[in-house]
Amino acid sequence: MTKPPANVLELPLEVRAEMAMKAAVEKVIIDRACRGLSIHVMRDGKIVELSGEALQAEADRILKE
């Protein structure tokens, strides 16, 4: 998972907010993948479903970081 830099409190608020949002999304992906559940995301203006199997590959990538 992505870890914040040591100087996180010195970063601008918008940078910290983006980091927090990315961390929250990573947690959701990992949680849903572990449960074998899907999520819905928007791609090219359309809502698509990502299966639990597809999420597992993404969760594995996140956990290796």
FIGU-785972 format. One record per residue: residue number from 1; residue in three letters; chain; z, x, y of N, C-alpha, C in turn. Coordinates in pm, 1 decimal. Layout:
rec seq NUM type ALA mol A n.z Z n.x X n.y Y ca.z Z ca.x X ca.y Y c.z Z c.x X c.y Y
...
This chain:
rec seq 1 type MET mol A n.z 0.0 n.x 83.0 n.y -117.4 ca.z 0.0 ca.x 0.0 ca.y 0.0 c.z 0.0 c.x 87.6 c.y 124.0
rec seq 2 type THR mol A n.z -48.5 n.x 31.6 n.y 229.5 ca.z -56.6 ca.x 104.2 ca.y 355.8 c.z 82.5 c.x 120.4 c.y 414.8
rec seq 3 type LYS mol A n.z 116.1 n.x 242.4 n.y 453.1 ca.z 245.6 ca.x 269.2 ca.y 514.4 c.z 225.6 c.x 296.6 c.y 662.8
rec seq 4 type PRO mol A n.z 315.1 n.x 245.6 n.y 745.8 ca.z 301.0 ca.x 268.5 ca.y 889.7 c.z 331.3 c.x 414.6 c.y 924.2
rec seq 5 type PRO mol A n.z 269.8 n.x 464.6 n.y 1031.1 ca.z 298.1 ca.x 602.4 ca.y 1072.4 c.z 440.7 c.x 613.9 c.y 1126.6
rec seq 6 type ALA mol A n.z 489.9 n.x 735.5 n.y 1133.0 ca.z 626.6 ca.x 759.7 ca.y 1179.6 c.z 647.4 c.x 712.9 c.y 1323.3
rec seq 7 type ASN mol A n.z 542.6 n.x 718.3 n.y 1403.7 ca.z 554.3 ca.x 682.6 ca.y 1545.4 c.z 512.2 c.x 537.1 c.y 1571.4
rec seq 8 type VAL mol A n.z 531.1 n.x 449.3 n.y 1476.8 ca.z 481.2 ca.x 312.1 ca.y 1487.0 c.z 533.4 c.x 241.3 c.y 1612.3
rec seq 9 type LEU mol A n.z 655.0 n.x 266.3 n.y 1651.9 ca.z 710.5 ca.x 198.7 ca.y 1769.2 c.z 649.7 c.x 248.7 c.y 1899.7
rec seq 10 type GLU mol A n.z 582.2 n.x 360.6 n.y 1896.0 ca.z 517.3 ca.x 414.1 ca.y 2015.8 c.z 375.6 c.x 359.5 c.y 2032.6
rec seq 11 type LEU mol A n.z 323.0 n.x 293.3 n.y 1931.4 ca.z 187.8 ca.x 239.8 ca.y 1936.0 c.z 183.2 c.x 112.6 c.y 2020.0
rec seq 12 type PRO mol A n.z 67.7 n.x 81.8 n.y 2077.5 ca.z 54.8 ca.x -42.8 ca.y 2154.3 c.z 80.6 c.x -164.9 c.y 2065.8
rec seq 13 type LEU mol A n.z 125.7 n.x -271.7 n.y 2127.4 ca.z 160.9 ca.x -393.0 ca.y 2054.6 c.z 44.2 c.x -446.5 c.y 1973.1
rec seq 14 type GLU mol A n.z -77.8 n.x -445.6 n.y 2028.5 ca.z -192.1 ca.x -499.6 ca.y 1955.6 c.z -224.2 c.x -417.9 c.y 1830.1
rec seq 15 type VAL mol A n.z -198.6 n.x -288.9 n.y 1832.9 ca.z -220.6 ca.x -203.7 ca.y 1715.5 c.z -116.5 c.x -235.9 c.y 1609.6
rec seq 16 type ARG mol A n.z 7.8 n.x -252.7 n.y 1651.9 ca.z 114.0 ca.x -287.5 ca.y 1556.6 c.z 90.9 c.x -425.0 c.y 1496.4
rec seq 17 type ALA mol A n.z 41.9 n.x -519.0 n.y 1577.5 ca.z 13.5 ca.x -653.7 ca.y 1526.6 c.z -96.1 c.x -649.9 c.y 1421.5
rec seq 18 type GLU mol A n.z -200.6 n.x -571.3 n.y 1445.5 ca.z -309.1 ca.x -559.1 ca.y 1347.6 c.z -258.7 c.x -494.8 c.y 1218.9
rec seq 19 type MET mol A n.z -173.8 n.x -395.0 n.y 1230.3 ca.z -117.4 ca.x -330.5 ca.y 1112.1 c.z -33.2 c.x -429.5 c.y 1031.5
rec seq 20 type ALA mol A n.z 44.6 n.x -512.3 n.y 1101.0 ca.z 128.3 ca.x -611.2 ca.y 1033.9 c.z 42.4 c.x -714.7 c.y 961.6
rec seq 21 type MET mol A n.z -65.9 n.x -756.9 n.y 1025.6 ca.z -154.9 ca.x -856.1 ca.y 963.7 c.z -220.0 c.x -798.3 c.y 838.0
rec seq 22 type LYS mol A n.z -265.2 n.x -674.2 n.y 845.2 ca.z -327.1 ca.x -610.7 ca.y 728.9 c.z -226.5 c.x -597.6 c.y 614.3
rec seq 23 type ALA mol A n.z -102.4 n.x -561.3 n.y 646.8 ca.z 1.2 ca.x -548.7 ca.y 543.5 c.z 29.0 c.x -683.8 c.y 479.0
rec seq 24 type ALA mol A n.z 31.5 n.x -790.2 n.y 559.7 ca.z 55.9 ca.x -924.1 ca.y 506.2 c.z -57.6 c.x -966.8 c.y 413.4
rec seq 25 type VAL mol A n.z -180.9 n.x -937.9 n.y 450.5 ca.z -296.0 ca.x -972.8 ca.y 366.5 c.z -290.4 c.x -895.3 c.y 235.5
rec seq 26 type GLU mol A n.z -254.8 n.x -767.8 n.y 241.6 ca.z -242.2 ca.x -688.3 ca.y 119.5 c.z -139.2 c.x -750.1 c.y 25.5
rec seq 27 type LYS mol A n.z -26.4 n.x -794.8 n.y 80.5 ca.z 77.7 ca.x -855.4 ca.y -2.3 c.z 28.7 c.x -983.4 c.y -69.2
rec seq 28 type VAL mol A n.z -46.3 n.x -1064.4 n.y 5.6 ca.z -99.9 ca.x -1188.5 ca.y -51.6 c.z -197.6 c.x -1157.1 c.y -163.7
rec seq 29 type ILE mol A n.z -285.7 n.x -1060.1 n.y -142.3 ca.z -383.4 ca.x -1023.7 ca.y -245.3 c.z -312.6 c.x -977.9 c.y -372.2
rec seq 30 type ILE mol A n.z -213.0 n.x -892.6 n.y -357.2 ca.z -139.4 ca.x -842.0 ca.y -472.8 c.z -66.0 c.x -954.9 c.y -543.8
rec seq 31 type ASP mol A n.z -0.3 n.x -1040.9 n.y -468.2 ca.z 74.2 ca.x -1152.0 ca.y -526.2 c.z -18.0 c.x -1246.4 c.y -603.4
rec seq 32 type ARG mol A n.z -127.3 n.x -1286.6 n.y -541.9 ca.z -219.7 ca.x -1380.4 ca.y -607.0 c.z -284.5 c.x -1316.5 c.y -730.2
rec seq 33 type ALA mol A n.z -316.9 n.x -1187.3 n.y -722.3 ca.z -377.5 ca.x -1119.1 ca.y -836.4 c.z -279.0 c.x -1112.8 c.y -953.2
rec seq 34 type CYS mol A n.z -152.7 n.x -1083.4 n.y -924.1 ca.z -52.1 ca.x -1076.8 ca.y -1030.2 c.z -32.5 c.x -1211.5 c.y -1098.0
rec seq 35 type ARG mol A n.z -49.4 n.x -1318.0 n.y -1024.0 ca.z -32.9 ca.x -1452.2 ca.y -1079.0 c.z -161.9 c.x -1505.7 c.y -1140.7
rec seq 36 type GLY mol A n.z -272.3 n.x -1431.7 n.y -1121.9 ca.z -400.4 ca.x -1476.0 ca.y -1175.8 c.z -461.6 c.x -1591.4 c.y -1098.1
rec seq 37 type LEU mol A n.z -419.7 n.x -1606.1 n.y -973.4 ca.z -468.0 ca.x -1715.7 ca.y -889.7 c.z -580.3 c.x -1668.1 c.y -798.4
rec seq 38 type SER mol A n.z -657.0 n.x -1761.4 n.y -748.3 ca.z -767.1 ca.x -1727.8 ca.y -658.7 c.z -724.5 c.x -1745.9 c.y -513.1
rec seq 39 type ILE mol A n.z -806.9 n.x -1696.8 n.y -422.4 ca.z -790.0 ca.x -1722.7 ca.y -279.3 c.z -926.5 c.x -1760.9 c.y -223.4
rec seq 40 type HIS mol A n.z -925.6 n.x -1821.0 n.y -108.5 ca.z -1049.2 ca.x -1857.3 ca.y -40.7 c.z -1058.2 c.x -1777.2 c.y 88.7
rec seq 41 type VAL mol A n.z -1174.8 n.x -1720.0 n.y 113.3 ca.z -1198.9 ca.x -1639.5 ca.y 232.6 c.z -1331.0 c.x -1681.9 c.y 296.1
rec seq 42 type MET mol A n.z -1349.2 n.x -1643.4 n.y 421.5 ca.z -1475.1 ca.x -1674.1 ca.y 487.6 c.z -1564.2 c.x -1550.3 c.y 485.8
rec seq 43 type ARG mol A n.z -1686.3 n.x -1568.6 n.y 439.0 ca.z -1786.1 ca.x -1461.7 ca.y 436.2 c.z -1917.2 c.x -1517.6 c.y 487.0
rec seq 44 type ASP mol A n.z -1972.6 n.x -1452.0 n.y 586.6 ca.z -2099.9 ca.x -1494.6 ca.y 644.8 c.z -2095.6 c.x -1640.8 c.y 687.7
rec seq 45 type GLY mol A n.z -1983.1 n.x -1682.7 n.y 743.5 ca.z -1970.4 ca.x -1818.1 ca.y 794.4 c.z -1947.0 c.x -1924.9 c.y 689.2
rec seq 46 type LYS mol A n.z -1929.6 n.x -1884.3 n.y 564.3 ca.z -1907.0 ca.x -1980.8 ca.y 456.7 c.z -1777.1 c.x -1946.4 c.y 385.3
rec seq 47 type ILE mol A n.z -1710.3 n.x -2049.7 n.y 336.1 ca.z -1587.0 ca.x -2028.8 ca.y 260.3 c.z -1623.3 c.x -2007.6 c.y 114.5
rec seq 48 type VAL mol A n.z -1573.1 n.x -1895.8 n.y 59.2 ca.z -1599.3 ca.x -1863.2 ca.y -80.6 c.z -1466.8 c.x -1839.3 c.y -152.0
rec seq 49 type GLU mol A n.z -1467.6 n.x -1861.5 n.y -280.8 ca.z -1348.9 ca.x -1841.1 ca.y -362.7 c.z -1356.2 c.x -1705.5 c.y -430.9
rec seq 50 type LEU mol A n.z -1246.7 n.x -1630.9 n.y -422.7 ca.z -1235.8 ca.x -1505.1 ca.y -496.6 c.z -1142.8 c.x -1531.0 c.y -613.8
rec seq 51 type SER mol A n.z -1193.2 n.x -1510.4 n.y -732.2 ca.z -1115.6 ca.x -1538.4 ca.y -852.9 c.z -1001.3 c.x -1438.1 c.y -869.4
rec seq 52 type GLY mol A n.z -909.5 n.x -1473.2 n.y -956.9 ca.z -798.7 ca.x -1382.4 ca.y -987.1 c.z -845.9 c.x -1250.2 c.y -1041.9
rec seq 53 type GLU mol A n.z -955.1 n.x -1253.2 n.y -1119.3 ca.z -1010.3 ca.x -1129.3 ca.y -1174.8 c.z -1066.2 c.x -1040.1 c.y -1063.7
rec seq 54 type ALA mol A n.z -1134.2 n.x -1101.1 n.y -968.2 ca.z -1188.7 ca.x -1023.6 ca.y -855.8 c.z -1076.1 c.x -966.9 c.y -770.1
rec seq 55 type LEU mol A n.z -970.8 n.x -1042.7 n.y -755.5 ca.z -856.5 ca.x -995.2 ca.y -676.9 c.z -784.9 c.x -880.4 c.y -746.3
rec seq 56 type GLN mol A n.z -785.4 n.x -879.6 n.y -877.9 ca.z -715.4 ca.x -774.2 ca.y -950.7 c.z -771.4 c.x -636.9 c.y -916.7
rec seq 57 type ALA mol A n.z -902.1 n.x -626.5 n.y -906.1 ca.z -964.6 ca.x -498.8 ca.y -870.1 c.z -921.9 c.x -456.2 c.y -730.3
rec seq 58 type GLU mol A n.z -916.4 n.x -551.7 n.y -637.9 ca.z -873.9 ca.x -520.8 ca.y -501.4 c.z -726.2 c.x -483.5 c.y -497.7
rec seq 59 type ALA mol A n.z -643.9 n.x -553.3 n.y -575.0 ca.z -501.1 ca.x -522.3 ca.y -580.9 c.z -478.5 c.x -382.1 c.y -637.8
rec seq 60 type ASP mol A n.z -553.3 n.x -345.9 n.y -739.5 ca.z -541.9 ca.x -211.5 ca.y -796.8 c.z -576.1 c.x -105.6 c.y -693.3
rec seq 61 type ARG mol A n.z -681.2 n.x -130.5 n.y -613.6 ca.z -720.3 ca.x -35.8 ca.y -508.7 c.z -610.3 c.x -21.9 c.y -403.8
rec seq 62 type ILE mol A n.z -551.4 n.x -133.4 n.y -364.5 ca.z -444.8 ca.x -132.1 ca.y -263.4 c.z -324.0 c.x -54.5 c.y -314.7
rec seq 63 type LEU mol A n.z -285.4 n.x -78.5 n.y -438.0 ca.z -166.8 ca.x -13.3 ca.y -493.1 c.z -186.2 c.x 136.5 c.y -513.8
rec seq 64 type LYS mol A n.z -310.7 n.x 182.2 n.y -525.9 ca.z -336.3 ca.x 325.6 ca.y -541.8 c.z -322.4 c.x 401.3 c.y -410.8
rec seq 65 type GLU mol A n.z -332.0 n.x 330.6 n.y -299.0 ca.z -323.8 ca.x 396.1 ca.y -167.3 c.z -186.6 c.x 445.7 c.y -137.9
